[in-house]
Amino acid sequence: MHGPCGIDNPGAPCMEAGQCKKMFPKEFRTETTMNVSVHPLYRRCPSDTTFVRGREMNNRFVVSYNPYLLLKYNAHIKVEVCTSLRAVKYIYKYIYKGFDCAIIVLSAGQVQSNEIANYIDAGYVSAPEAMWRLLGSHMHDRSHAVMRLPVHLPNQKGVTFKDGHEEEA
C-alpha cells in the first residue's frame, strides 16, 4: 500500500506542491489501458476498505505487484508492463550507458587545451558497442565516427603537421 498521502497526510514524503509525486490515489478503472505517455493504467475495481498505518485505505492506494515474486522472495518487487518502443529504447540506453568520467590536470605555467587528447581520454566503448563497430553495423544517431590514426616515422617518433609546412614534415 502507498501512503497514506494526499488530503489524509499532506506532510507525506511523496507530497510535492499538494500532489503525490507517485500519482496516488489512482482512479478506479474497469480495464487496463495505456495512457498518452505509454504508461499502463491498471484496472482498479472498487473494493472494501482496510486500515493501514492508522488510515482507512482502498484499492486506489495499492502499488502494482506480482504475487508470485512477492511470495518467492518475500519482498516487494514492482512489476510494470513494457510494451512500447520507447520503453525498449530506455532499457537499452540504461543498461548499455557508459561510465561517468572526469579528468583534472594541474600544471604550472600556461594552460593548453588538447581537444583530441580530451576526446580520447573521455571516450568509452562498451562491449555491445565494440561488437557493433567490429561487425560494421550502423551506430544510433551518429553522423560520423572519430578514429585515432597515429602517424609514426620509422623510429616511432610522432609526426606533427603544421599548416603550410606539410612537405617538410
C-alpha positions in Angstrom: 0.0 0.0 0.0 1.2 3.5 -0.8 0.8 6.3 1.6 -1.3 7.5 3.2 -0.8 10.7 1.4 -2.8 13.5 -0.3 -5.6 15.1 1.8 -5.2 12.4 4.5 -1.5 13.2 5.1 -0.2 16.4 3.4 3.2 16.0 5.1 4.0 12.7 3.5 7.5 12.4 1.8 5.9 11.8 -1.6 3.9 15.1 -1.5 5.1 18.0 -3.7 3.1 21.2 -4.2 0.0 19.5 -2.7 0.1 16.5 -5.1 1.6 13.0 -4.7 4.7 12.6 -6.9 3.7 8.9 -7.5 0.2 10.0 -8.6 -1.7 8.3 -5.8 -4.6 7.8 -5.1 -5.2 6.2 -8.6 -8.6 6.3 -10.2 -10.9 3.3 -10.3 -10.9 1.7 -13.8 -12.8 -1.2 -15.3 -9.9 -2.3 -17.5 -6.2 -1.8 -18.0 -5.3 0.8 -20.7 -2.2 2.7 -21.8 -2.1 6.5 -21.4 -0.5 9.0 -23.8 3.0 8.6 -22.3 2.7 4.8 -22.8 2.4 4.0 -19.1 -0.1 1.4 -18.1 -3.2 2.5 -16.2 -4.2 -0.7 -14.4 -7.6 -2.0 -13.7 -8.7 -0.9 -10.2 -12.1 -2.2 -9.0 -13.8 -0.5 -6.1 -13.2 -2.7 -3.1 -13.6 -2.9 0.6 -11.6 -0.6 2.7 -8.9 -1.5 5.3 -6.9 0.3 7.9 -3.2 0.8 7.0 -0.9 2.9 9.2 -3.9 4.2 11.1 -5.7 5.4 7.9 -8.6 3.9 6.0 -7.5 2.9 2.5 -8.9 1.2 -0.5 -7.8 -0.3 -3.9 -6.8 3.2 -5.1 -3.6 3.1 -2.9 -2.4 -0.4 -3.9 1.0 -0.4 -5.6 1.3 -2.7 -8.6 2.9 -6.0 -7.7 3.4 -9.6 -8.7 2.0 -12.1 -6.2 4.4 -14.9 -7.3 7.5 -12.7 -6.9 6.2 -11.3 -3.6 5.8 -14.8 -2.1 9.0 -16.3 -3.6 11.4 -13.5 -2.5 9.4 -12.2 0.5 9.9 -8.7 -0.8 8.0 -6.1 -2.8 9.1 -6.1 -6.5 7.3 -3.6 -8.6 6.4 -5.0 -12.0 5.2 -2.8 -14.9 4.0 -3.6 -18.4 6.6 -2.6 -21.1 5.0 -2.8 -24.5 6.2 0.3 -26.3 9.3 1.1 -28.4 10.0 4.0 -26.1 10.4 1.6 -23.1 12.7 -0.7 -25.1 14.9 2.3 -26.1 15.0 3.4 -22.4 16.0 0.0 -21.2 18.7 -0.3 -23.9 20.1 3.1 -23.1 20.0 2.4 -19.3 21.8 -1.0 -19.5 24.5 0.0 -22.0 25.3 3.5 -20.9 29.0 4.2 -20.3 30.7 5.3 -17.1 31.0 8.9 -16.0 34.4 10.3 -16.5 36.2 13.4 -15.2 39.8 14.4 -15.7 41.7 17.1 -13.8 45.2 18.2 -14.8 47.1 20.7 -12.7 50.2 22.2 -14.3 52.4 25.2 -13.7 52.6 27.8 -16.4 50.4 28.2 -19.5 47.2 26.2 -19.8 46.9 24.4 -23.1 43.8 22.5 -24.3 44.2 19.5 -26.4 40.8 18.6 -27.8 41.9 15.4 -29.4 43.5 14.1 -26.2 40.5 15.1 -24.2 38.2 13.2 -26.6 40.4 10.0 -26.5 40.7 10.1 -22.7 37.0 10.6 -22.2 35.9 8.0 -24.8 34.4 4.8 -23.7 33.3 1.9 -25.8 31.1 -0.7 -24.1 31.2 -4.3 -25.2 27.9 -4.2 -27.2 29.1 -1.0 -29.0 32.5 -2.6 -29.8 30.8 -5.6 -31.3 28.6 -3.4 -33.5 31.6 -1.5 -34.6 33.6 -4.7 -35.4 30.7 -6.0 -37.4 30.5 -2.7 -39.3 26.9 -2.0 -38.2 25.5 1.5 -38.1 25.5 3.1 -34.7 22.5 5.1 -33.4 22.1 8.7 -34.3 25.8 9.2 -35.3 26.8 11.2 -38.3 30.4 10.1 -38.3 32.9 8.2 -36.2 36.1 9.8 -34.9 39.1 7.4 -35.1 42.6 7.9 -33.9 45.1 7.5 -36.7 48.6 7.6 -35.2 51.3 8.5 -37.7 54.9 7.5 -36.9 58.3 7.7 -38.5 60.4 4.6 -38.7 62.0 5.4 -35.2 58.5 5.6 -33.8 58.7 9.4 -33.5 55.4 11.3 -33.7 54.8 13.4 -36.7 53.2 16.8 -36.4 51.8 18.5 -39.5 51.6 22.4 -39.5 49.5 24.3 -42.0 51.7 25.4 -44.9 54.6 23.1 -43.9 53.2 19.7 -44.8 56.1 18.7 -47.1 58.7 19.5 -44.6 57.1 17.2 -42.1 
